[in-house]
């Protein structure tokens, strides 16, 4: 974010609002770690992977959506449409990886 904003060649002191990319980076990290946690056959590891890929990932994506929607009301908002698609893909990936962890946990408890 910068203190000045350039629009149509005119510099002003308006606030420039951008989407909160850091939250999506955190969600991507959670999904990547959760995918890595699919490899070991340890109950606690799969439970941690489930928590990372479900609650934390979806929570970060939800926080991104809320802050992004709030920032869209600012005059100096700089839209980045691909981030909306990225947020949707990350949420879906989190649910998919969480389902894989739940499947392993259910199979372990049933056996």
C-alpha positions in Angstrom: 0.0 0.0 0.0 1.2 3.5 -0.7 0.4 6.9 0.5 -0.1 8.2 -3.0 -2.2 6.9 -5.8 -1.7 7.5 -9.6 -4.8 7.4 -11.7 -4.9 8.6 -15.3 -1.5 10.3 -14.8 -2.7 12.3 -11.8 -1.0 11.7 -8.4 -3.2 12.1 -5.3 -2.9 11.3 -1.7 -5.7 8.7 -1.7 -5.3 5.4 0.1 -4.7 2.5 -2.2 -6.4 -0.7 -1.1 -5.3 -4.1 -2.4 -6.7 -7.6 -1.7 -5.1 -9.2 1.4 -2.8 -11.6 -0.4 -1.0 -12.6 2.8 -4.1 -14.5 4.0 -4.2 -16.5 0.7 -0.5 -17.3 1.1 -1.2 -18.6 4.6 -4.0 -20.8 3.2 -1.7 -22.1 0.5 0.9 -23.0 3.1 -1.7 -24.8 5.2 -2.9 -26.9 2.2 0.7 -27.7 1.2 1.7 -28.8 4.7 -1.6 -30.8 4.9 -0.8 -32.6 1.7 2.7 -33.5 3.0 1.0 -34.8 6.2 -0.9 -37.4 4.1 2.3 -39.5 3.8 3.0 -40.8 7.4 0.7 -43.4 8.9 0.3 -41.8 12.3 -3.1 -40.9 13.7 -2.0 -37.6 15.3 -0.4 -36.5 12.1 -3.6 -37.1 10.1 -5.6 -35.3 12.8 -3.3 -32.3 12.5 -3.5 -32.4 8.7 -7.3 -32.5 8.9 -7.3 -29.4 11.2 -4.9 -27.5 8.9 -6.7 -28.3 5.7 -10.2 -27.8 7.0 -10.5 -25.2 9.7 -7.4 -23.1 9.2 -7.5 -23.1 5.4 -11.2 -22.3 5.2 -10.9 -19.8 8.0 -8.1 -17.9 6.2 -10.0 -17.9 2.9 -13.1 -16.6 4.8 -11.0 -13.8 6.3 -9.6 -13.0 2.9 -13.2 -12.7 1.5 -14.3 -10.5 4.3 -11.4 -8.1 4.1 -11.4 -8.0 0.3 -15.1 -7.2 0.3 -14.5 -4.5 2.9 -11.7 -3.0 0.8 -13.7 -3.0 -2.4 -15.6 -0.1 -0.9 -12.5 2.1 -1.0 -12.1 4.5 -3.9 -8.5 3.5 -4.4 -9.2 -0.2 -4.5 -7.0 -2.1 -7.0 -8.8 -5.2 -8.2 -7.0 -8.5 -8.8 -9.7 -10.8 -10.2 -7.5 -13.9 -10.2 -7.3 -13.9 -6.4 -11.0 -14.6 -6.2 -10.5 -17.7 -8.3 -7.4 -18.6 -6.2 -9.4 -18.3 -3.0 -12.1 -20.6 -4.4 -9.5 -23.2 -5.5 -7.7 -23.1 -2.2 -11.0 -23.6 -0.3 -11.9 -26.6 -2.5 -8.4 -28.0 -2.2 -8.6 -27.7 1.6 -11.9 -29.6 1.7 -10.5 -32.3 -0.6 -7.3 -32.8 1.4 -9.4 -32.8 4.6 -11.6 -35.5 3.2 -8.5 -37.6 2.5 -7.4 -37.2 6.1 -10.9 -38.1 7.4 -10.9 -41.2 5.2 -7.6 -42.3 6.7 -8.8 -41.6 10.3 -12.1 -43.4 9.7 -10.3 -46.4 8.2 -7.9 -46.5 11.2 -10.7 -46.2 13.8 -12.8 -48.9 12.0 -9.9 -51.4 11.8 
